[in-house]
Amino acid sequence: MNSPLQIAQTNIPHDFIDLGAGEPQLDLLPLDMIRSAAAHRLGQNEKEFLQYGVEQGDGYFRAALAKFLTPRYGFPVSHEQLFVTSGISSALDLLCTLFTKPGDTVFVEEPTYFLALRIFADHGLRVVSIRTDESGLVMDDLVHALKESTPKFTYIIPSFQNPSGHTLPPECRKQLVELAQKHNFLVIADEVYQFLGYTQTPPTSFGAEIDSGQVISVNSFSKILAPGLRLGWLHSNSTVIQKIITCGVLDSAGGLNPFTSAIVRSLIENGDLDKNISHLINVLGKRVQIMDEALREHLPQVNYTKPHGGYFFWVQSLDMDAQELQKKAQAYNVGLRPGVRFSSRNSLTDYFRLSVSFYNEDEIKKGILRLRDCLKT
C-alpha cells in the first residue's frame, strides 16, 4: 500500500511527541469558522477577489482589519497604513529585497527566530546579534554595537519572543525607536504573538511608533487563525508603504492573497476572529500552566522563566549540550529544539526550546516524563 502524500510541512511519526514543534495543533485550526466565512463570501456573488488584486491589498479587508486592530492596539489604525502580506516570512523577504543589498548589516536578538536567520542569509546580509535578558534586548549592548556599525534594520520579536518568551518593556521600546531615529535604521517588529497574552497584556504594538519614520510592524494570521491561509499584514508609514506597493513583483502579480483576504474579511466582520483568539488564549494558557507544573515536578534541575504568553518555554540545562540531548531524546520518542539553532553566534548550546502549541495537556505531561527519563540516563 502506498504511503499517503504529504500535505503539511510537519510530519511527526506516530507516538513521537515533538515538544519543539512551533506550529499550531490541527485541533486548534478553526475549520468550521473558515468554512462558514468562505460560504458567506462566495455567496455574495462577487468576482473581484478572483482578479489580480490592488497592490496594497483588498481595501475592504484592510478596512475590516483596521477596525479590528484599533481597539486591541488602543490607538487608531487606518487601512492606509496597512499592507497585505503572505505572512511574516514573505514580508521579511520582501523587506530585505527592497531595503537591503548583499553585505549590509542587520541586528537581531540573541536568541532569535532561527528561520529569520535563513532569510537574512539568503539575501547575503551580515548579521550582528545583540544580547537579551529577561527584559528582552539589552539596550546597553545595542548602544555599544551602534558604535561599531549601523544596521539597515534591527529585527526584534518584542512580545512573548520566540524562543525566549520574554517581552520588551515600554521604556526599552521607546529607547529603541529613539536610537533608530538617531542612527537612521529601521526597526522591524515581528509581533506575531501580540494577541496571545495569557497572564500578562504586552505593551502597545510598535505600530504606535510608525510616525517616527523608522518602524515597520509585521504580523500574521498564522498563530491566531491558521498558517495555511498564508495571510498577514504590515503596518507602517506612507513612505514605507509606497516603496513596497511600487515594487516590480506587485506591479506584475498584483496584491497578495486577494481570495484569502476576502474570506478572512468575513471572519473578522462576523466576530469569529475575536472568538478564536479568546479560545486560543484559554486553551494555550492552560497548556502553559501544565508545562510549568510538569517541568517543576519532573525536571527540577533545569532553569527557565514561565512565559506570560506566546508558544514557548526557553529552558537551560547547565550540564548538557542540547544537541546531544536532542539526539538522545529521540530514543525516548520525544523532541525539542536545541538553542544553537536560535543563535547567529553558534552559541546557546545549553538551552533548548519547548512549545505548548502542538500537543494537548496530557501529551505535554507525557512528553516531559519522557524527557525526565532521558535526562536520568
C-alpha positions as CSV (number, residue, x, y, z in Angstrom):
1,M,0.0,0.0,0.0
2,N,1.4,3.4,-1.0
3,S,2.1,5.9,1.8
4,P,-0.2,9.0,1.7
5,L,1.2,12.0,0.0
6,Q,2.4,14.7,2.4
7,I,0.4,18.0,2.7
8,A,1.6,19.7,5.9
9,Q,5.2,20.8,6.4
10,T,5.3,18.9,9.8
11,N,5.5,15.2,9.5
12,I,5.9,13.7,13.0
13,P,6.0,9.9,13.5
14,H,3.2,8.2,15.4
15,D,3.7,8.2,19.1
16,F,6.6,10.7,18.9
17,I,5.9,13.8,21.0
18,D,7.9,16.6,19.4
19,L,7.7,19.3,22.1
20,G,9.9,21.5,19.9
21,A,7.2,21.8,17.2
22,G,6.2,25.5,16.9
23,E,3.1,25.2,14.8
24,P,-0.5,25.0,16.0
25,Q,-2.1,21.6,16.6
26,L,-4.6,20.5,14.0
27,D,-7.3,20.6,16.6
28,L,-6.7,24.3,17.1
29,L,-7.3,25.2,13.4
30,P,-10.9,26.6,13.1
31,L,-12.1,24.7,10.1
32,D,-15.8,25.4,10.8
33,M,-15.2,29.1,11.1
34,I,-13.3,29.3,7.9
35,R,-15.8,27.1,6.1
36,S,-18.6,29.5,7.2
37,A,-16.7,32.6,6.3
38,A,-15.9,31.1,2.8
39,A,-19.5,30.2,2.3
40,H,-20.6,33.7,3.2
41,R,-18.1,35.4,0.9
42,L,-18.7,33.1,-2.0
43,G,-22.4,33.7,-1.6
44,Q,-22.1,37.4,-2.2
45,N,-21.8,36.8,-6.0
46,E,-18.7,39.0,-6.1
47,K,-15.8,38.2,-8.5
48,E,-13.3,41.0,-7.9
49,F,-11.3,38.8,-5.4
50,L,-10.6,36.4,-8.3
51,Q,-8.9,39.1,-10.2
52,Y,-5.4,40.5,-9.8
53,G,-5.6,42.4,-6.5
54,V,-4.8,46.0,-5.9
55,E,-1.1,46.3,-4.9
56,Q,-1.7,47.3,-1.3
57,G,-4.2,44.6,-0.7
58,D,-8.0,44.4,-0.7
59,G,-9.3,47.7,0.6
60,Y,-12.4,46.3,2.2
61,F,-10.2,43.7,4.0
62,R,-7.8,46.3,5.2
63,A,-10.7,48.4,6.5
64,A,-12.1,45.5,8.4
65,L,-8.6,44.7,9.8
66,A,-8.0,48.3,10.8
67,K,-11.3,48.3,12.6
68,F,-10.3,45.1,14.4
69,L,-6.9,46.4,15.4
70,T,-7.9,49.8,16.7
71,P,-9.5,48.7,20.0
72,R,-6.9,46.0,20.5
73,Y,-4.0,48.3,20.0
74,G,-5.5,51.2,21.9
75,F,-4.8,53.8,19.1
76,P,-6.4,54.5,15.7
77,V,-5.2,52.3,12.8
78,S,-6.0,53.4,9.3
79,H,-6.4,51.0,6.3
80,E,-4.0,53.3,4.5
81,Q,-1.2,52.3,7.0
82,L,-1.7,48.5,6.3
83,F,-0.2,46.4,3.5
84,V,-1.4,42.8,3.0
85,T,1.3,40.2,3.1
86,S,1.5,36.4,2.6
87,G,2.7,36.1,6.3
88,I,5.8,37.3,8.2
89,S,8.3,35.2,6.3
90,S,7.4,36.6,2.9
91,A,7.2,40.1,4.4
92,L,10.7,39.8,5.8
93,D,11.9,38.5,2.4
94,L,10.2,41.4,0.6
95,L,11.7,44.0,3.1
96,C,15.2,42.5,2.6
97,T,14.8,42.8,-1.2
98,L,13.6,46.4,-1.0
99,F,15.7,47.9,1.8
100,T,19.0,46.0,1.8
101,K,21.7,44.7,-0.6
102,P,24.2,41.8,-0.1
103,G,26.8,42.7,2.5
104,D,24.6,45.1,4.5
105,T,24.5,44.7,8.3
106,V,21.3,43.8,10.3
107,F,20.9,43.5,14.0
108,V,19.0,40.6,15.6
109,E,18.3,39.5,19.2
110,E,20.4,36.7,20.7
111,P,18.5,34.3,20.7
112,T,16.2,35.0,17.7
113,Y,13.7,33.2,15.4
114,F,16.1,30.8,13.7
115,L,14.3,30.7,10.3
116,A,14.5,34.5,10.0
117,L,18.3,33.9,10.1
118,R,17.8,31.7,7.0
119,I,16.0,34.5,5.2
120,F,18.7,37.0,6.0
121,A,21.4,34.6,4.8
122,D,19.5,34.2,1.5
123,H,20.0,37.9,1.0
124,G,23.7,37.9,1.9
125,L,23.2,40.0,4.9
126,R,25.8,40.3,7.7
127,V,24.0,39.5,11.0
128,V,25.1,41.1,14.3
129,S,23.3,39.7,17.3
130,I,22.5,41.7,20.5
131,R,22.4,40.0,23.8
132,T,19.0,39.7,25.6
133,D,18.0,39.1,29.2
134,E,14.6,38.6,30.9
135,S,13.6,42.1,29.7
136,G,14.4,41.4,26.1
137,L,17.1,43.3,24.2
138,V,19.9,44.6,26.4
139,M,19.9,48.3,25.4
140,D,23.5,49.0,26.6
141,D,24.7,46.3,24.3
142,L,22.7,47.8,21.4
143,V,24.3,51.2,22.1
144,H,27.7,49.7,22.0
145,A,27.0,47.8,18.8
146,L,25.9,51.0,17.1
147,K,29.4,52.5,17.8
148,E,30.8,49.7,15.6
149,S,28.3,49.7,12.8
150,T,24.9,51.0,11.7
151,P,22.4,48.3,10.6
152,K,19.9,48.7,7.8
153,F,17.4,47.3,10.3
154,T,17.1,45.7,13.7
155,Y,14.8,42.7,13.7
156,I,13.0,42.0,17.0
157,I,10.2,39.9,18.4
158,P,9.1,42.3,21.1
159,S,6.2,40.4,22.8
160,F,6.5,36.8,24.1
161,Q,9.6,36.3,22.0
162,N,10.4,33.2,20.0
163,P,12.2,31.3,21.6
164,S,12.7,33.0,25.0
165,G,9.1,34.1,25.8
166,H,10.4,37.4,27.0
167,T,8.7,40.8,26.4
168,L,10.5,44.1,25.8
169,P,9.3,46.7,28.3
170,P,7.9,50.1,27.2
171,E,10.9,52.1,28.2
172,C,13.2,49.9,26.1
173,R,10.8,50.2,23.1
174,K,10.9,54.0,23.4
175,Q,14.7,54.0,23.5
176,L,15.0,51.6,20.5
177,V,12.9,54.0,18.4
178,E,15.0,57.0,19.5
179,L,18.2,55.1,18.6
180,A,16.7,54.2,15.2
181,Q,15.9,57.9,14.5
182,K,19.3,59.0,15.7
183,H,21.3,56.4,13.6
184,N,18.8,56.1,10.8
185,F,17.9,52.4,10.8
186,L,14.6,50.6,10.6
187,V,13.0,48.7,13.4
188,I,11.2,45.6,12.1
189,A,9.0,44.3,14.9
190,D,7.7,40.8,14.4
191,E,4.5,40.9,16.5
192,V,3.0,37.6,15.7
193,Y,2.3,36.7,19.4
194,Q,1.0,40.2,20.3
195,F,-2.6,38.9,20.9
196,L,-1.6,35.7,22.7
197,G,-1.1,37.0,26.3
198,Y,-2.3,34.6,28.9
199,T,-1.3,36.1,32.3
200,Q,0.0,39.5,31.0
201,T,-1.0,42.0,28.4
202,P,2.0,43.1,26.4
203,P,3.0,46.7,25.8
204,T,1.4,48.7,23.0
205,S,2.2,47.5,19.5
206,F,5.2,49.0,17.7
207,G,2.6,50.2,15.2
208,A,2.1,53.2,17.6
209,E,5.5,54.4,16.5
210,I,5.2,54.4,12.7
211,D,5.1,58.2,12.6
212,S,8.7,58.1,13.7
213,G,9.5,57.0,10.1
214,Q,11.7,54.1,11.4
215,V,9.2,51.4,12.4
216,I,7.6,48.5,10.5
217,S,5.4,46.2,12.4
218,V,4.7,42.8,10.8
219,N,2.0,40.4,11.9
220,S,0.2,37.3,10.7
221,F,-2.9,35.2,11.0
222,S,-0.7,32.0,11.3
223,K,-1.0,32.0,15.1
224,I,-4.5,33.4,15.6
225,L,-6.2,31.5,12.8
226,A,-4.3,29.1,10.6
227,P,-0.8,29.1,9.0
228,G,-2.1,27.6,5.7
229,L,-4.0,30.8,5.0
230,R,-0.6,32.4,4.3
231,L,-2.0,35.8,5.2
232,G,-0.6,38.6,7.2
233,W,-0.1,42.3,7.3
234,L,2.5,45.0,7.5
235,H,1.8,48.3,9.5
236,S,3.9,51.3,8.7
237,N,4.0,54.9,7.4
238,S,3.1,56.1,3.9
239,T,6.8,56.3,2.8
240,V,7.4,52.6,3.5
241,I,4.0,51.6,2.1
242,Q,4.6,53.5,-1.1
243,K,8.0,51.9,-1.6
244,I,6.5,48.5,-1.2
245,I,3.5,48.8,-3.4
246,T,5.5,50.2,-6.3
247,C,7.9,47.3,-6.5
248,G,8.1,45.1,-9.5
249,V,6.7,41.9,-8.2
250,L,3.4,43.6,-7.2
251,D,3.3,45.5,-10.4
252,S,3.4,42.2,-12.2
253,A,1.4,40.0,-9.9
254,G,-0.9,42.4,-8.1
255,G,-1.6,42.4,-4.4
256,L,-1.1,39.3,-2.3
257,N,-3.8,36.8,-1.5
258,P,-6.9,38.7,-2.5
259,F,-9.0,35.4,-2.4
260,T,-7.9,34.5,1.2
261,S,-8.2,38.2,2.3
262,A,-11.9,38.2,1.2
263,I,-12.7,35.1,3.2
264,V,-10.9,36.4,6.3
265,R,-12.7,39.7,6.0
266,S,-15.9,37.8,6.5
267,L,-14.4,36.1,9.5
268,I,-13.4,39.4,11.0
269,E,-16.7,41.1,10.4
270,N,-18.8,38.3,11.9
271,G,-16.8,38.3,15.1
272,D,-15.3,34.8,14.7
273,L,-11.7,36.1,14.8
274,D,-12.3,37.6,18.2
275,K,-13.9,34.3,19.3
276,N,-11.0,32.2,18.0
277,I,-8.4,34.4,19.8
278,S,-10.3,34.0,23.1
279,H,-10.4,30.3,22.6
280,L,-6.7,30.1,21.9
281,I,-5.9,32.2,25.0
282,N,-8.0,29.8,27.1
283,V,-6.5,26.6,25.7
284,L,-2.9,27.6,25.4
285,G,-2.9,29.4,28.7
286,K,-3.9,26.1,30.4
287,R,-1.1,24.3,28.5
288,V,1.5,26.8,29.7
289,Q,0.3,26.1,33.3
290,I,0.6,22.3,32.7
291,M,4.0,22.5,31.2
292,D,5.2,24.8,34.0
293,E,3.9,22.3,36.6
294,A,5.4,19.3,34.8
295,L,8.8,20.9,34.5
296,R,8.9,22.0,38.1
297,E,7.9,18.5,39.3
298,H,9.9,16.3,36.9
299,L,12.9,18.4,35.7
300,P,13.9,20.5,38.8
301,Q,17.5,20.6,37.5
302,V,16.7,22.9,34.6
303,N,16.2,26.7,34.6
304,Y,13.5,28.6,32.8
305,T,11.1,31.5,33.2
306,K,7.4,30.7,32.8
307,P,6.1,32.7,29.8
308,H,3.2,35.1,30.1
309,G,2.1,34.5,26.5
310,G,3.1,33.0,23.2
311,Y,4.1,29.4,22.5
312,F,7.4,28.8,24.1
313,F,9.5,27.8,27.1
314,W,13.2,28.6,26.9
315,V,14.9,26.0,29.1
316,Q,18.5,25.9,30.2
317,S,20.2,22.6,31.2
318,L,23.5,23.6,32.6
319,D,25.2,20.2,32.5
320,M,24.3,19.0,29.0
321,D,24.7,20.1,25.4
322,A,21.2,20.5,24.0
323,Q,22.1,19.0,20.6
324,E,23.3,15.9,22.4
325,L,20.1,15.9,24.4
326,Q,18.0,16.1,21.3
327,K,19.8,13.1,19.8
328,K,19.4,11.0,23.0
329,A,15.7,12.1,23.4
330,Q,14.8,10.5,20.1
331,A,15.2,7.1,21.6
332,Y,12.6,8.1,24.2
333,N,10.2,9.4,21.4
334,V,10.4,13.0,22.4
335,G,11.7,16.0,20.6
336,L,13.0,19.5,21.4
337,R,14.8,22.4,19.6
338,P,18.4,23.0,20.7
339,G,19.3,26.6,21.4
340,V,22.2,26.7,19.0
341,R,19.6,26.9,16.2
342,F,18.4,30.3,17.5
343,S,21.9,31.8,17.7
344,S,23.7,33.6,15.0
345,R,26.9,33.1,17.0
346,N,26.7,29.3,17.2
347,S,26.3,29.6,20.9
348,L,23.4,29.0,23.5
349,T,24.4,25.3,23.4
350,D,23.0,24.6,26.9
351,Y,19.5,25.9,26.0
352,F,16.5,24.3,24.3
353,R,13.0,25.4,23.3
354,L,9.8,23.6,24.2
355,S,6.4,24.5,22.8
356,V,2.8,24.3,24.0
357,S,1.2,24.8,20.6
358,F,1.2,21.3,19.0
359,Y,0.1,18.9,21.8
360,N,-2.7,18.8,24.4
361,E,-2.3,18.8,28.1
362,D,-1.9,15.0,28.5
363,E,0.6,14.8,25.7
364,I,2.6,17.6,27.2
365,K,2.8,15.8,30.6
366,K,3.8,12.6,28.8
367,G,6.5,14.4,26.8
368,I,8.0,15.9,29.9
369,L,8.0,12.5,31.6
370,R,9.9,11.1,28.6
371,L,12.4,14.0,28.9
372,R,12.8,13.2,32.6
373,D,13.6,9.5,31.7
374,C,16.1,10.6,29.1
375,L,17.9,13.0,31.4
376,K,18.2,10.3,34.1
377,T,20.4,8.4,31.7
